[in-house]
Amino acid sequence: AQTVTQSQPEMSVQEAETVTLSCTYDTSESNYYLFWYKQPPSRQMILVIRQEAYKQQNATENRFSVNFQKAAKSFSLKISDSQLGDTAMYFCAFILYNFNKFYFGSGTKLNVKP
Amino acid sequence: GAGVSQSPSNKVTEKGKDVELRCDPISGHTALYWYRQSLGQGLEFLIYFQGNSAPDKSGLPSDRFSAERTGGSVSTLTIQRTQQEDSAVYLCASSLTVISTDTQYFGPGTRLTVL
């Protein structure tokens, strides 16, 4: 079975500081893709960052970076220089290679405080 | 259109009634996906379409749920004899192809409330 666990239901961070959101997953497959999605109050899911499991180098997108530990099945998201617009629910997800079904975690609500 | 659109934005219905939720994918996207997001939960996969066919219906929770897609574009998710546990946000996504590496673009969802 494929599962995703986000153990932090809610987090807060001061504006301009750095925060790390945790995610662990479980799969017996070796080829997959990992994602972090952001869902603001508008409900629109927005792709933040993605990582191919076969790549050892951690993905980065501007202020967002991941720490991917394949052996530990861990995929954390680091947000640097947090901004008020980063306030949202963040979902960790993965999709198996050659399959089209996303497996999502239950989300972490991030509140960036001014 | 510029993005995935869904209608209605919100739907309140009485237990036992049928509802139809609509999704308009990004023009040219061949793959379309339906997810359900219950309160405080992540997204639960329901079904996906490749063109007008649905290779994977494994996520549909019961036979009260059905979906169709016509013309390789608009999709409708129908829930018959709605129950209170059907209350959730129903999200639709589309991607250019069904290749798993293609980014899925999500719509704003339909919030369904069953009284």
Boltz contact constraints between the chains, C-beta under 6 A:
constraints:
  - contact:
      token1: [A, 43]
      token2: [B, 108]
      max_distance: 6.0
  - contact:
      token1: [A, 43]
      token2: [B, 109]
      max_distance: 6.0
  - contact:
      token1: [A, 44]
      token2: [B, 108]
      max_distance: 6.0
  - contact:
      token1: [A, 45]
      token2: [B, 106]
      max_distance: 6.0
  - contact:
      token1: [A, 47]
      token2: [B, 103]
      max_distance: 6.0
  - contact:
      token1: [A, 91]
      token2: [B, 42]
      max_distance: 6.0
  - contact:
      token1: [A, 95]
      token2: [B, 100]
      max_distance: 6.0
  - contact:
      token1: [A, 97]
      token2: [B, 100]
      max_distance: 6.0
  - contact:
      token1: [A, 99]
      token2: [B, 100]
      max_distance: 6.0
  - contact:
      token1: [A, 100]
      token2: [B, 48]
      max_distance: 6.0
  - contact:
      token1: [A, 100]
      token2: [B, 98]
      max_distance: 6.0
  - contact:
      token1: [A, 100]
      token2: [B, 100]
      max_distance: 6.0
  - contact:
      token1: [A, 101]
      token2: [B, 45]
      max_distance: 6.0
  - contact:
      token1: [A, 104]
      token2: [B, 42]
      max_distance: 6.0
  - contact:
      token1: [A, 104]
      token2: [B, 43]
      max_distance: 6.0
  - contact:
      token1: [A, 105]
      token2: [B, 42]
      max_distance: 6.0
  - contact:
      token1: [A, 106]
      token2: [B, 41]
      max_distance: 6.0
  - contact:
      token1: [A, 106]
      token2: [B, 42]
      max_distance: 6.0
  - contact:
      token1: [A, 107]
      token2: [B, 42]
      max_distance: 6.0
